[in-house]
């Protein structure tokens, strides 16, 4: 069920991945249970079997698989929930393999609530957003004060600003880091971007979220 949820959202770790991860964890705990009779020190040996190293090693190793599904592109990080889901599914598999069926079932139910029911709630929260605004214009084009006023009037904040002058080409570049709060599904270029682009003294405007 967790794999179906991830697959519906087009995540790289879908149904088969979740099944294999949970199955591997479950089999490792079953193997530990089968080896419990051999636990301890043999009469003619100083060897001691630490059986819990097997499931603990699998749980730690999931960190490497989880890191493989996390992608970072510009200011966007995706795959963190899928990585956490892989680790969580491993824990559920360890519970089922260790015989804690009730605990594993409760954990499964809670996980499905988090994945299916809380996503719509989370999408309605306003999040801290940031974008890079670059304006390329003539030397006597938009000033820093004009840009700041327009950004503030739209409810945004200017976190930083830098100006690059190219006298030989009569070009002036203004780079701004803009912050604001908005719902993730409502992200769109603000009105001042089109306002800046429509000016005759503006050569180029870019807005990168």
MOKACOR-V51112 format. One record per pair of residues at least 12 apart in sequence whose C-alpha atoms are under 10 Angstrom apart, sorted by the first residue. I is the first residue (numbers start at 1). J is the second residue. Records with the same first field share a line. If there is no record, write none. Layout:
BEGIN
I=J ; J
END
This chain:
BEGIN
1=14 ; 15 ; 18 ; 19 ; 108 ; 109 ; 111 ; 112
2=14 ; 15 ; 18 ; 19 ; 85 ; 86 ; 88 ; 89 ; 108 ; 109 ; 111 ; 112 ; 115 ; 116
3=15 ; 16 ; 17 ; 18 ; 19 ; 82 ; 85 ; 86 ; 89
4=16 ; 18
5=112 ; 115 ; 116
6=18 ; 81 ; 82 ; 85 ; 115 ; 116
11=69 ; 78 ; 79 ; 81 ; 82
12=68 ; 69 ; 70 ; 79 ; 82 ; 83
13=65 ; 66 ; 68 ; 69 ; 79 ; 82 ; 83 ; 85 ; 86
14=82 ; 86
17=86
18=82 ; 85 ; 86 ; 87 ; 88 ; 89 ; 90
19=86 ; 89 ; 90 ; 93
20=89 ; 90 ; 93
21=58 ; 59 ; 62 ; 65 ; 86 ; 87 ; 88 ; 89 ; 90 ; 91 ; 92 ; 93
22=86 ; 87 ; 88 ; 89 ; 90 ; 91 ; 92 ; 93 ; 94 ; 95 ; 96 ; 97
23=89 ; 90 ; 92 ; 93 ; 94 ; 96 ; 97
24=55 ; 58 ; 90 ; 93 ; 94 ; 97
25=54 ; 55 ; 56 ; 58 ; 59 ; 89 ; 90 ; 91 ; 92 ; 93 ; 94 ; 95 ; 96 ; 97 ; 98
26=55 ; 90 ; 91 ; 92 ; 93 ; 94 ; 95 ; 96 ; 97 ; 98 ; 99
27=55 ; 93 ; 94 ; 96 ; 97 ; 98
28=52 ; 54 ; 55 ; 56 ; 57 ; 58 ; 93 ; 94 ; 97 ; 98
29=51 ; 52 ; 54 ; 55 ; 56 ; 93 ; 94 ; 95 ; 96 ; 97 ; 98 ; 99
30=55 ; 94 ; 96 ; 97 ; 98 ; 99
31=51 ; 54 ; 55 ; 97 ; 98
32=50 ; 51 ; 52 ; 53 ; 54 ; 55 ; 97 ; 98
33=51 ; 52 ; 97 ; 98 ; 99
35=49 ; 51
36=49 ; 50 ; 51
38=51
39=51
55=90 ; 91 ; 93 ; 94 ; 97 ; 98
56=94
58=87 ; 90 ; 91 ; 94
59=86 ; 87 ; 88 ; 90 ; 91 ; 94
60=87 ; 90
61=87
62=83 ; 84 ; 86 ; 87 ; 88 ; 89 ; 90
63=83 ; 84 ; 86 ; 87
64=83
65=83 ; 86 ; 87
66=79 ; 80 ; 81 ; 82 ; 83 ; 84 ; 85 ; 86 ; 87
67=79 ; 80 ; 82 ; 83 ; 84
68=83
69=81 ; 82 ; 83 ; 86
70=82 ; 83
74=208 ; 209
75=129 ; 130 ; 131 ; 132 ; 208 ; 209
76=209
81=115
85=111 ; 115
88=107 ; 108 ; 111
89=104 ; 107 ; 108 ; 111
91=104 ; 107 ; 108
92=104 ; 105 ; 106 ; 107 ; 108 ; 111
93=108
95=107
122=183 ; 184
123=183 ; 184 ; 185 ; 186
124=182 ; 183 ; 184 ; 185 ; 186
125=181 ; 182 ; 183 ; 184 ; 185
126=180 ; 181 ; 182 ; 183 ; 184 ; 185 ; 186
127=180 ; 181 ; 182 ; 183 ; 184
128=179 ; 180 ; 181 ; 182 ; 183 ; 184
129=156 ; 178 ; 179 ; 180 ; 181 ; 182 ; 183 ; 184 ; 187 ; 209
130=156 ; 157 ; 158 ; 159 ; 177 ; 178 ; 179 ; 180 ; 181 ; 208 ; 209
131=158 ; 159 ; 176 ; 177 ; 178 ; 179 ; 180 ; 189 ; 206 ; 207 ; 208 ; 209
132=158 ; 160 ; 161 ; 175 ; 176 ; 177 ; 178 ; 179 ; 206 ; 207 ; 208 ; 209
133=158 ; 161 ; 174 ; 175 ; 176 ; 177 ; 178 ; 193 ; 205 ; 206 ; 207 ; 208 ; 209
134=161 ; 162 ; 163 ; 173 ; 174 ; 175 ; 176 ; 177 ; 193 ; 204 ; 205 ; 206 ; 207 ; 208
135=147 ; 163 ; 172 ; 173 ; 174 ; 175 ; 176 ; 193 ; 196 ; 197 ; 202 ; 203 ; 204 ; 205 ; 206 ; 207
136=163 ; 164 ; 165 ; 171 ; 172 ; 173 ; 174 ; 175 ; 196 ; 197 ; 201 ; 202 ; 203 ; 204 ; 205 ; 206
137=165 ; 170 ; 171 ; 172 ; 173 ; 174 ; 196 ; 197 ; 199 ; 200 ; 201 ; 202 ; 203 ; 204 ; 205
138=165 ; 166 ; 167 ; 169 ; 170 ; 171 ; 172 ; 173 ; 200 ; 201 ; 202 ; 203
139=165 ; 166 ; 167 ; 169 ; 170 ; 171 ; 172 ; 173 ; 201 ; 202
140=170 ; 171 ; 172 ; 201 ; 202
141=171 ; 172 ; 173 ; 199 ; 200 ; 201 ; 202 ; 203
142=172 ; 173 ; 174 ; 196 ; 199 ; 201 ; 202
143=163 ; 172 ; 174
144=161 ; 162 ; 163 ; 174 ; 175 ; 176
146=196
147=161 ; 174 ; 176 ; 192 ; 196
148=161 ; 176 ; 178
150=191 ; 192 ; 193 ; 195 ; 196
151=178 ; 179 ; 190 ; 191 ; 192 ; 193
152=178
153=192
154=180 ; 190 ; 191 ; 192
155=179 ; 180 ; 181 ; 190
156=178 ; 179 ; 180 ; 181 ; 190
157=176 ; 177 ; 178 ; 179 ; 180 ; 181
158=176 ; 177 ; 178 ; 179 ; 180
159=176 ; 177 ; 178 ; 179 ; 180
160=175 ; 176 ; 177 ; 178 ; 179
161=174 ; 175 ; 176 ; 177 ; 178
162=174 ; 175 ; 176 ; 177
163=175 ; 176
171=201 ; 202 ; 203
172=202 ; 203
173=202 ; 203 ; 204 ; 205
174=205
175=206
176=207
177=207 ; 208 ; 209
178=207 ; 209
187=209
188=207 ; 209
189=206 ; 207 ; 208 ; 209
190=207
193=205 ; 206 ; 207
END
